[in-house]
């Protein structure tokens, strides 16, 4: 899209002001994009490490559960895990990361319930089931943190993309158009000044010729 402007001194000054603001905005957006990228990569690394830890513990829990299901009857296993023994409260708050509001999950649980996570007696169950449930109960805070990270990474990635497009629009469209328009107006003004000077010189020559006649 071309910038339409009249070749006047006032318009030239106005466009120079716009250009200065565009360059300042471009620098600020580039700085924001770079800081967003730094934070994004930091969260990506934390997300990767935490996901590997959680997946390892989940694999261990599932493996123990499969062993338990092999040595226990289906009815006994279902009865053992049918009714949960503990309750968990999750409070969703918001935290600010680079002017982006991301969720913060606050997990609270009764300490006594946390220590006695198994919802059954131990007479008819296997040790593998105990280990499986204990592992699942223990990684709950990590699962909540992983959910936070996943959402934060998604929101940051979206903001980085928006900022990148704004930077590109300023760098490759707006600023070059302003510079080109300013150059065009400056050339037109210079041309008009030269034409006016030429006319003035001709008028002076005519006046001098009349005076000498």
N, C-alpha and C positions, 0 to 999 in steps of 0.2 A: 504494500500500500504506500503510495507516494504521499509526501507531505506537501500540501498546497499552501503557498505563502506568497504574499505580495512583496516585491523587491524594494522594501523601504528600510530605512535605518532603524525604525522602531521594531519592525518585524525581525530584523537581524538580531537586535539585542534580546528580544524575547526568545528567539530560538537558541541563542547562545546560553541563556539561562536554563532552558529546557535541557540542552546538551550537558551542561554542568550537573544538573540534578540527575540526569540519566546515568552519567558516569559514576556519580556518588552512589546511586542506588545499585548500580552494577557491582561496585566494589563490596558494598554491604551484603548483597545477596551471595556473592562469591565466598565471602568470609563465612556467612551462615551455612552455605552448602558444604564447605570444607569442615566446619565444626560438626555439622550433622553427620557427615561421613565418618568422622573420627569416633563419635559416639555410637554410630550404627555398627562399626566394626568391633568396637569394644563389647557391645551387647551380643553381637553374633558370636564372638569367641566364648563369652560366658554361657550363651545358649547352647553352643556345641558341647562344651565341657559338661554342663549340667545334664543335657540330654543323654550323653553317654553314661553318666553315673546312674541316672534314673532307669535307663533301659537295661543296664546290667542288673540292678536290683529287682526290676520287674521280671526279668528272665529267671533270676534265682527264685523269686516268689512263685512264678508259674511252674517252674520245674518241681518245686516242693509240693505244690498243689496237685500236680499230676501223679507224683509218688503217693501222696495221701489218697487220691482217688483210686489208686491201684490196690491199696491194702485195706481200704474201708468200703463198706457197702454204700451204694448210691443213696439209700434212704438215710443212713447215719450221717453221711456227709452233708446232705441237704438240710437235715434237721440241725446240724451243728452250726451252719452259717445262715440259717433262715432269719434269725432275729439279731440285729446289731446290738452290741453292748455299750457303745459309746456314741456321743453326739458331737458334732463339730459345727461351730459357727464361723461363717466367712463374711467378713465385712469388706465391701468394695469401696475404696477411697480413690482419689485421683492425685497423681503427682505430676509436676511440671518438668518436662525434659525439652529444653530448647523451645519453649513456648508451645509445646505439644502436650496435651493432657493424656496421660496413659494411666491405666488402672493399677492400683496397688491393693493386693489381696491380703487382708489381715485375718489370720486363722487363730481362733481361740478354742481351747478344749479343756474340759475338766481334768486336772492332773491325775486324779484317782482313776478316772475312766481311761485315760491314756495309758496308765501302767497296766490296766487289766483290759486290754483290747479284745481278748478272746471271749466271744459271747457264749461259751459252752463249758461244760465240765471236762475233765481230762480222762475220764474213765474209759470212754469208748472211742476216743480220737487218737490220731497218731502224732508223733513229734513233728513230722513233715508239715502237717496242717498248721500246727502252732507256729512254726518258722515262717510259713507262707504268710499268715495273717499278721504276724509281728513285723515282717518286712514291709508289708503294705501300709500298716499303720505308721511305721517309722518314716516313710518317704513322702508322707502327705505334704509337709512344708515345702519339700523340693518340688513336688508336682505343682503346687500353687505358684512357686517362684518361676517355674518353667512356663506356666500359663501367662504370667506377667511379661516375661521376656518375649514370648511369641507375639503377643499383642503389641508390645513396644516396638519390636523390630518391624512389624507390618506397618505401624503408623509412621515410624521414621522413614521407612522406604518410600511410602506414599508422599511424605513431605519433601524428601530429597528429590523425587521425580518432579514435583511441582516447582521447587526452587530451581532445579536444573533447566526446566523449560523457560522460566522467567529470565534466567541468566542468558540463555541462548537467544531469546527474543530481543533482549537489550543489546547483546553483543553483536548479533548478526543482522538485525533488522532495524531497530529503533535508532541506535547510535550512528550506524552508517548512513541512514536516511537523513538524520539531522545534520551530520557533517556535510553530506552532499548538498543539502538544501542551503546550508550556511555558505558553502563554497559558491553555489550558483548565485545567491543574493549578493554576496561580496563582489563577484565578477560583474553583475549587472550594475551595482552601485558605482564601481570603478569606471565602467563603460559610460554610465550616465554623467559622471563627473568629467571624464575626458571630453565627452560631447559638449557639455556645458562650457568647459574651458575653451574648446575650439570655437564655439559660437561667440564667446566673450572676446576672444582674440580678433575674430572677424569684425565684430562690432567696433572694437577699438581702432582697427585699421580703417574702417569706414569713417569713423569720427575724425581721425587724424587726416584722412584724405580731404574731408569737407573743410577742415580748418585751414589746410594749406592752400585750398583753392581760392 
